[in-house]
Amino acid sequence: MSLYDYEVSRTIGAEAPFYALIMAAMHRADTANLAMLQDAWPEVWAELDARYNAAGGALPGDREYDAIQEAKQRWIDQALAETTGEGP
């Protein structure tokens, strides 16, 4: 670590919510550091993992979730219609 790391942390830390910082650290971590972060914040890791694997990162209960699911269904319906030659 360095003075630069410290200064960047002050800038980032002033703008981002705490759990966003932890999630960002998990995204950037190497294997050993990720394991330590997962042990320290298992609930944050569980949410990060769920959001990573969810369409648009939205989970049930997020206001964006329904809109993403509707758009996904429209895309599926359009793809099926194009494949089968049938209209929507």
Secondary structure as UniProt FT lines:
FT   HELIX           3..15
FT   HELIX           18..28
FT   HELIX           31..40
FT   HELIX           42..52
FT   HELIX           55..57
FT   TURN            60..61
FT   HELIX           63..84
//
